[in-house]
Amino acid sequence: MLIFIEYKSAKGMNGKSVIDLFNRYRVIDYIDDYYEALHTTGFNEK
């Protein structure tokens, strides 16, 4: 998942920490529920 890799790099976290954080806040569930809408808006680099 690109969001996982991007978040991990941006925050300097290890994979387990990101998974734990994403699970705690149900990020994966949100992405799963709204994937199509998120996918069509693309990735906005700053």
C-alpha positions as a Markdown table, in Angstrom:
| # | Residue | x | y | z |
|---|---|---|---|---|
| 1 | Met | 0.0 | 0.0 | 0.0 |
| 2 | Leu | 1.5 | 3.3 | -1.1 |
| 3 | Ile | 0.1 | 5.2 | 1.8 |
| 4 | Phe | 1.8 | 2.9 | 4.2 |
| 5 | Ile | 5.2 | 3.3 | 2.6 |
| 6 | Glu | 4.8 | 7.1 | 2.2 |
| 7 | Tyr | 3.7 | 7.5 | 5.8 |
| 8 | Lys | 6.5 | 5.3 | 7.1 |
| 9 | Ser | 9.1 | 7.4 | 5.2 |
| 10 | Ala | 7.7 | 10.7 | 6.1 |
| 11 | Lys | 7.5 | 10.0 | 9.8 |
| 12 | Gly | 10.7 | 7.9 | 10.0 |
| 13 | Met | 8.8 | 5.0 | 11.6 |
| 14 | Asn | 9.3 | 1.3 | 11.4 |
| 15 | Gly | 6.7 | -0.9 | 9.8 |
| 16 | Lys | 5.4 | -2.4 | 13.0 |
| 17 | Ser | 4.8 | 1.1 | 14.5 |
| 18 | Val | 2.9 | 2.2 | 11.4 |
| 19 | Ile | 0.7 | -0.9 | 11.4 |
| 20 | Asp | 0.0 | -0.5 | 15.1 |
| 21 | Leu | -0.9 | 3.2 | 14.6 |
| 22 | Phe | -3.1 | 2.4 | 11.5 |
| 23 | Asn | -4.9 | -0.3 | 13.4 |
| 24 | Arg | -5.4 | 1.9 | 16.4 |
| 25 | Tyr | -7.1 | 4.5 | 14.4 |
| 26 | Arg | -8.7 | 2.1 | 11.9 |
| 27 | Val | -7.0 | 3.7 | 8.9 |
| 28 | Ile | -7.0 | 0.5 | 7.0 |
| 29 | Asp | -10.7 | 0.1 | 7.4 |
| 30 | Tyr | -11.2 | 3.7 | 6.2 |
| 31 | Ile | -9.0 | 3.1 | 3.2 |
| 32 | Asp | -10.9 | -0.1 | 2.4 |
| 33 | Asp | -14.3 | 1.6 | 2.8 |
| 34 | Tyr | -13.4 | 4.7 | 0.7 |
| 35 | Tyr | -10.7 | 3.3 | -1.6 |
| 36 | Glu | -12.5 | 4.2 | -4.8 |
| 37 | Ala | -13.0 | 7.9 | -3.8 |
| 38 | Leu | -9.4 | 8.1 | -2.5 |
| 39 | His | -8.0 | 6.4 | -5.6 |
| 40 | Thr | -9.7 | 8.8 | -8.0 |
| 41 | Thr | -8.4 | 11.9 | -6.1 |
| 42 | Gly | -4.8 | 10.8 | -6.4 |
| 43 | Phe | -1.7 | 11.6 | -4.3 |
| 44 | Asn | -0.9 | 15.2 | -3.7 |
| 45 | Glu | 2.8 | 15.8 | -3.1 |
| 46 | Lys | 3.7 | 19.1 | -1.3 |
